Amino acid sequence: MTQIRALLDAATTQLAESGVVSPAADAAVLLAHAWRRTPADLQRARVMGDEPDSTVVERFEALVHERATRVPVQHLTGWAPFRHIEIAVGPGVFVPRPETEMLVDLVLAELQRLRERGVTEPTVVDLCTGSGALALATKDECPAARVHAVELDPLAHAWATQNRDRLGADVEIVCGDARTAFAELLETVDVVVSNPPYIPVGMVPIDPEVRDHDPDIALYGGSPDGLRIPLDVAARAAQLLAPGGLMVMEHADTQGGSLPAALRTTGSWSDVVDRRDLTGRPRATCARRA
């Protein structure tokens, strides 16, 4: 057995015993990080028979020990992959999830529809941007879009700004309240996208990675059903959007019925439809400004 295989097997066992959901994948990511290599480079090293030196092994074992205490793997590497970009993350900012990537698909589909109607520079607003993942991925995949984003928490805003500057993205990111942001854009926006806090108050997440490391301000929706903040954000989206403009909002998989129902009662929305993610779970509501 090669040293790489032995290291990965031992780490996978340790992480699995600690309750980590994806122990083998996390072990590979951490070894690549400790070795200052990409995951693809790690695979090539395994094929070519390269072996890490003792310094790399020590770094790797220290990272595995931290991961076994349920520190998020993204905090240990400093990065979270999100679609075609990497987002810098760490303490004080919500780690973007793979399931959130589908919101970008929904936004891009709307931008393509607008392009076919002759809208060459659509305006997109990301409310509750967190790390900036949705705004920056949208700009990356649709450079013609004029993208604006807002984040309430100053620490998360700093992460988003850092990500924007590192990527060199022409995206406006402001620190402020999503419920009052962008007064200068009222009734002019083509698409609003949002991944707001939506966990019901009192429903503490089971996973330590979420419970102990994601900031509360990014998690809890402000009411027992978790919908107070999402509905407040949706109200601002309705003010920002031009008639017929699209809102795309992520929600908990238990809110696939309640959020659309609540939006329909406001009178601000038409064509309210809920979308499922790749696992088949309710994930995002799409609605058009009436």
N, C-alpha and C positions, 0 to 999 in steps of 0.2 A: 504494500500500500504506500502511495506517495505521501510526502509530508503534507501537501495541500489537502489531499483527501482525508488524512487523519485529523488535521486541524478542523476541517469543516464538519466531519462526523462528530467530533467531540463537542464542538460548539453547538451543533444542531441538537444534540442530546441535552446539553445544559439549558438551552433556550426553551426546548419543548417542556422540560421538567419545570421551568419557571412560568409556564402558561402562555408563552409567546405564540401567537396564532400561526405565523409563517416562519418557523425557526430556520429551515434550510435556506430560504431566500434571504433572510436577514443575515445569516452567517456569511453568505457569499458577498453581500453588499459590504459588510464590515471588514472582511478580509481584503477586498479590493480597495476599500478606503484606507486601511492600515498600510497597504502596500503601495499607495499612491498610484493606483491603476484603475482603469475603468472595468466594469464587469466583463466586457468583451475581452479586455487584456487578460483578465484572470482566467477566462476559458482558454485563451491561447497558451498561457503559462502552463496550464494543466496538460494540454496536448504536447507542448514542447518539453515538458519535464523540468521547467524552471522551479526553483525552490526559494521561498522567502528566507531572509537572514534572521538572526536572533532578535534584532531590533523590531522588525516587522511582526514577528511572532509575539513579542511582548506587547506591542501596541494593540494587536488583534485581541489578545487574551484580556487586556484591560477593557477594551470596547465591549467584548462579549459579557464580561462581568457587569458592566453598567447596563447593557441591554437586558440582562437577566433580572435586574431590579425594576424593569419595565420603563426605563427611559426610552422615549421614542427613537427609533433608528434614525429618523430624520434629524433629530437634535444632535445625535452623535456624529453624523456625517456633515451636518450643516446644510443639507440640500433635500428638496423634495421634487422629484420629477413630475411635471405637469404638462401633458400633451407633448409639444416639441421643445419646451424650454425647461430650465431648472430654476426653482424658486428657493432662495435662501430663507431658511427658517431657524427658529430657536426659541428659547424662553420668551414668552410674551406675545406670541403670535400663533394663531390657529394653523395647524398643518393641513394643507390642501389634500383632499382625498381623491383617489382615482375615480370614484363614482361622480364627483363633481365635474369631471371633464365633459360629461354629456351635455352640460349646459352650454358649453362653447359650440358643440354641434348644432344645438337649437338656435343659438344666436347666428351662427354662420349661415344656416339655412335661410333665416329671415333676411340677412344681408344679401344673399344671392338673389332672393326674390326682389328685393329693392333694386339691386343692380340691373335686373332684367327690366325693371320699370323706369330705368334711367337715372336712378339716384346713385351718383358716383362717389359722394363723400358722406355716407350715413353717419349719424351721431349716435354713439352708444354710451350709456352711463351705467357704471357698476356701483350699486349701493351696498355698503358694508363690505368693502373690498378686502379687508384683512391683509394678507401678504401681497395682495395685488394679482393673484394668480389668474382670475377670470379676465380682468381688464388687460393684463399683459399678454395672455394667450390669444385673446381676441385681436389685439393689435398685431401680434406676430403673424397671425393667419389671415388677417384682412388689413394690410397696411394703409389702405385708403380710408379706413374708418377714423373718425375723430372720437377718441375715447377719453372719457372723464371718469374719475373714481373718487369715492369718499370713504374715509374710515374715522370712526369716533375715537378710538383709543390711540393716544399719542405713540405708545411703544409699537403697536402694530403698524401705525402709519409710517414710522421710521423704517420698519422692515420693508413695507411696500415701496417707499421712496428709494431705498437702497436697491431693491430689485429692479425698479424702473431705470435707475441710473446705470446700473451694471449692464443691463441689456441694451441701453441706449434707445429706449422706446419713447416716442413722442406721445406720452400719456399724461394728462393732468391728474395729479393725485393730491387731494386736499384733506386736511384734518378737520373734521366737523361732524355734525349730526345729519345722518341720512334723511331724517324727517323734514329737514329744512334746506338741504343742500341745493346748490346750483339754481338760485333764483333767476339768473340770467338766461337759463335754458327752458323756462316754463313753456310747455306746449310746442316744443321744437324737436324733441328727442325721438329717434326712430326705434330704438331698442333700449330697454332697461333690463339689466340682469342683476340678480342678487342671490347671495347665499347668506341670509340673515341668521341670527341666533334663533333657534326654534325648539330646543329641548324644553319640555314642560317643567316648570318650577317644581322642585321636590323630587324629580326623577333623576337621581344621580347616576351618571354612566357607570357601567360595570368595569369597563376596561381602564386599568390604571393609566395607560398612555393618554387617554382622554381626560379622565377625572382629575388626575394629578398634574397634568402638564399643559393642556389647552386652557387658555384664559377663560374664566367664567363669563366675561363680557361677550365672548364669541359663541357661547354655548346656549345660554338660557333665554327662552323666548318671552319672559316677563309675565307669564300667567300660567294657571294650572294646565291649560291645554297647549301652551307653548306658542300661541298664535298672536299675542298682543303686539309684539315687535314686528313679526312679519306683516301683519295687517297695517300697522303704522307705516312701514316702509312701502307697502303696496299703495297706500294713499298718496305718498309723495310721488311714486312712480306714475300714478294716474295724472298728477299735476304736471309732471315733466313731459310726458308723452304727447306727441301730436295725435289727433284723432286717428284711430286705426293702428297706432303704434303698438309694439309687442312688449309685454313683460314676461320674463322667464325667471321663476323663483324656485330655488331648492327648498325642500321640506323633509321632515322625518318620514320614514316609510309608513308610519301610523297616521299621517296627516293627508294622505292622498284623496280622502273624501272630504275632510273637514275644511281644509284650506280652500279648495275650489268652491265649496258650498258657501263659505263666508264671503268670498270675493263676489259671488253672484248676487248676494243680498245688498251690496253697496250701491248698485246701479251704475258703477263706473266702468264695468267691464262687459265685454261680449266674447263669444267664442272661447269660453273658459274650458281648457282641456288639460287633463293630467297625463304626464309621461312617465313611463317606467324605465329603469336603468337596465344594464345588461344582465343583471341577476333576476330581472322580472319584478323588482320591488318598485312601488310608487316613489318617484324621486323629485319631479319638478312639475310645477304648474305653469302653463302658458296661457296668457289672457291678452285680449286686445282692448285698447282704450276705446270705450264706446263713443 
